[in-house]
Amino acid sequence: MELTLSSRESEFLLEMLEEHHRELLREIARTKHRDFREDLKHKVEVLESIVHKLELELRPETVLQPV
């Protein structure tokens, strides 16, 4: 799948994803049910992957690569 966004759209999407990432991390910290917490952790992993890809496109010079 390929999606073409303007710079403004990409920045907005990245901002929204980063906000949702913070919300998911707070939810994980509050969750007592193991299965639900695992589902949230999986969502965080997918979200982090998407954010990383967007950052590479928007700001390739500032994104740290995993070692």
Secondary structure, DSSP 8 states (H G I E B T S, - for coil): ------HHHHHHHHHHHHHHHHHHHHHHHH---HHHHHHHHHHHHHHHHHHHHHHHHH-TTT-----
